[in-house]
Amino acid sequence: MKPWYEQSFGKDYMIVYRHRDWEEANEEARRMAMWLALPEKARVLDIGCGMGRHSLALSEAGFEVTGVDLSDALLQEAREHDSEGSVTWKHGDMRELPFAGGSFDATFNLFTSFGYFSVEEDNKRVLRQIRRVLREGGAFLIDFLNPAYVERNLIAWSERFDEPCGLQIVEERSIADGWVQKEISVFEPEQPERARQYLERVRLYPLQWFEQHCADSGLKLEQVYGDYDGRPYDKEESPRMIMAGSAI
């Protein structure tokens, strides 16, 4: 059986996350780029670019952007949104990025596109790959969930109707054995027995894990933000754990 991240990031993913705001993504990406103080025309890699929301925003902000993702379906969607061909879209696995060492001035890993892998070493390997493709002194940013906040605020069940395609979407969330997971069912309201089902799982890594393994990988963690508005990180109250630093 394929791992969850090879099954879930397909056409139904675009329906489940249709509500994500492109303009909001544009503002977030530009703000996070400012935190890294990137120069104009900086070579930027968006790791786990998905449908390309943040990649396109970074391109519009004046950077030379490459987006890499394992999902052909999401990359195709990204290309369709990129009518001017402003971003280089590349199929690839974040555990073995298909780029030469030192190719980029900055890397972004956004929207909790980390902690997917059951084998612990694979998640550490992603950090080593980030360091490998960065030039010395290059900047990185990892936008991750805050485990303590998730544990206190998890919404166990939600349901909504997607009008454009006439489908019902049910999401059930739980935490177990150091993972937060979401079971997703997508179906026609009259035929719930024919639901298409997906699983998303992310390891609940605390800040200390990133501090240790970034350092081990040659990445210096310099700043942690608690939300997209730039508020300082608070272990208990911040919804996000947005980590910025540089390659050493």
C-alpha positions in Angstrom: 0.0 0.0 0.0 1.2 3.5 -0.8 2.0 5.8 2.1 -0.7 8.3 3.0 1.1 11.3 1.4 1.1 9.5 -2.0 -2.6 8.8 -1.8 -4.1 12.0 -0.3 -2.5 14.8 -2.4 -4.6 14.3 -5.5 -7.7 15.8 -7.1 -9.9 15.5 -4.0 -7.3 17.3 -2.0 -8.0 20.4 -4.2 -11.7 20.1 -3.2 -11.0 19.6 0.5 -8.8 22.7 0.6 -10.6 24.8 -1.9 -11.4 27.3 0.9 -7.8 28.2 1.3 -7.5 31.9 0.4 -5.0 32.7 -2.4 -4.8 36.4 -1.5 -4.2 35.5 2.1 -1.4 33.2 1.0 0.1 36.0 -1.1 0.2 38.3 2.0 1.7 35.5 4.2 4.4 34.6 1.7 5.5 38.2 1.2 5.6 38.8 4.9 7.7 35.7 5.6 10.1 36.7 2.8 10.5 40.0 4.5 11.4 38.2 7.8 14.3 36.5 5.9 15.4 39.9 4.4 15.8 38.3 1.0 17.3 40.5 -1.8 15.5 41.0 -5.1 15.9 38.1 -7.5 16.9 35.7 -4.7 16.8 32.1 -5.8 14.0 30.5 -3.7 12.8 26.9 -3.4 9.3 26.2 -2.1 9.5 22.6 -0.8 6.1 20.9 -0.8 4.6 23.6 -3.0 1.3 21.9 -3.6 -1.1 24.0 -5.8 1.5 26.8 -5.9 -0.2 29.5 -3.8 2.9 30.5 -2.0 5.3 29.9 -4.9 3.4 32.3 -7.1 3.2 34.9 -4.4 7.0 34.7 -3.9 7.5 35.1 -7.6 5.2 38.1 -7.7 7.4 39.6 -4.9 10.4 39.5 -7.2 12.1 36.3 -6.5 13.3 33.5 -8.9 11.1 30.7 -7.6 11.2 26.9 -8.0 8.4 24.8 -6.6 8.9 21.1 -5.9 6.3 18.6 -4.9 5.7 14.8 -5.0 2.1 15.1 -6.4 1.8 15.3 -10.1 -1.9 16.3 -9.7 -1.0 19.3 -7.5 1.8 20.3 -9.8 -0.5 20.3 -12.7 -2.9 22.6 -10.8 0.0 24.9 -10.0 1.0 25.1 -13.7 -2.5 26.0 -14.6 -2.5 28.9 -12.2 0.9 30.0 -13.5 -0.3 31.4 -16.9 2.9 33.4 -17.4 5.3 30.5 -16.5 6.9 32.6 -13.8 7.8 29.6 -11.6 9.8 26.5 -12.3 7.8 23.5 -11.3 9.6 20.3 -10.5 8.5 16.9 -9.4 10.5 15.5 -6.5 10.7 14.0 -3.1 11.8 16.3 -0.2 13.9 13.5 1.2 16.0 13.6 -2.0 15.6 17.1 -3.6 16.5 17.0 -7.3 18.8 20.0 -7.2 22.6 20.5 -7.0 24.1 21.5 -3.7 24.1 25.3 -3.0 21.5 26.0 -5.7 19.3 28.3 -3.7 19.5 31.5 -1.6 16.5 30.5 0.5 14.1 27.6 1.1 10.5 27.7 2.3 8.6 24.8 3.7 5.0 26.0 4.4 1.6 24.9 5.5 2.9 22.1 7.7 4.6 20.3 4.9 6.9 18.5 7.3 6.8 15.5 9.6 5.1 13.2 7.1 7.3 10.2 7.4 6.9 7.2 9.7 10.7 6.5 9.6 12.2 9.1 11.9 15.4 9.3 9.9 13.4 10.4 6.9 12.2 13.5 8.6 15.8 14.4 9.7 16.9 13.7 6.2 14.6 16.5 4.9 16.5 19.0 7.1 19.8 17.7 5.7 18.4 18.2 2.2 17.4 21.8 3.0 21.0 22.4 4.1 22.5 20.7 1.0 20.6 22.8 -1.5 21.2 26.1 0.3 24.3 28.2 -0.4 26.4 28.9 2.7 24.6 31.7 4.6 21.3 31.0 2.7 18.1 31.4 4.6 15.4 28.8 5.5 11.9 29.0 6.9 9.8 26.1 8.2 6.1 26.8 8.9 4.9 24.1 11.3 2.0 23.6 13.7 2.5 24.2 17.4 2.0 20.8 19.1 0.8 22.2 22.5 -1.8 24.4 20.8 -3.0 21.6 18.6 -3.4 19.3 21.6 -5.6 21.8 23.4 -7.6 23.1 20.5 -8.1 20.1 18.2 -11.6 20.0 16.6 -12.4 16.3 16.6 -15.1 16.4 13.9 -16.3 18.8 11.2 -18.6 18.5 8.1 -19.3 20.9 5.2 -20.9 20.9 1.8 -18.8 21.9 -1.2 -21.2 23.7 -3.5 -19.1 23.9 -6.7 -18.8 20.1 -7.0 -21.8 19.0 -4.9 -19.9 16.9 -2.4 -20.0 16.5 1.3 -16.7 16.6 3.2 -16.3 15.0 6.7 -13.1 15.4 8.6 -12.3 13.5 11.8 -9.2 14.5 13.8 -7.3 12.7 16.6 -4.0 12.5 18.3 -2.2 9.3 19.1 1.4 8.1 19.6 3.0 11.4 18.8 1.0 12.0 15.6 -1.9 14.3 14.8 -4.1 12.7 12.1 -7.1 13.6 10.0 -9.4 11.1 8.4 -11.2 12.6 5.4 -14.3 11.4 3.7 -15.6 12.9 0.4 -18.9 11.8 -1.0 -22.1 12.6 -2.7 -24.8 13.4 0.0 -27.1 10.7 -1.4 -24.4 8.1 -1.4 -22.3 8.2 1.8 -21.6 4.5 1.5 -19.5 5.3 -1.6 -17.2 7.8 0.2 -13.6 8.3 -1.0 -11.5 8.2 2.1 -8.1 9.7 2.9 -5.7 10.0 5.8 -3.3 12.8 6.7 -0.7 12.3 9.4 1.9 14.7 10.8 4.3 14.1 13.7 3.9 16.4 16.6 7.4 17.6 16.8 8.1 20.2 19.6 10.5 23.1 19.1 13.3 21.3 20.9 13.3 18.6 18.2 13.9 21.2 15.5 16.5 23.0 17.6 18.5 19.8 17.9 18.1 18.4 14.4 18.5 21.7 12.6 21.8 22.2 14.4 22.9 18.6 13.6 22.1 19.3 9.9 24.1 22.5 9.6 21.1 24.9 10.0 21.2 27.7 12.5 17.7 28.4 14.0 17.6 32.1 14.7 14.0 33.2 15.1 10.6 31.6 15.9 7.3 33.3 15.2 4.0 32.2 16.6 1.7 33.2 13.8 1.7 34.7 10.3 1.4 38.2 11.7 4.9 37.9 13.2 4.0 37.6 16.8 6.7 36.0 19.0 6.3 32.3 19.6 4.6 31.2 22.8 4.7 27.5 23.6 1.2 27.4 25.0 -0.7 30.1 23.1 0.8 30.3 19.6 -1.1 28.5 16.8 2.0 28.1 14.6 5.7 27.5 15.1 7.3 29.4 12.2 11.1 28.8 12.3 13.6 30.9 10.4 17.4 30.7 10.2 20.4 30.3 8.0 22.8 27.6 6.6 26.1 27.4 8.4 
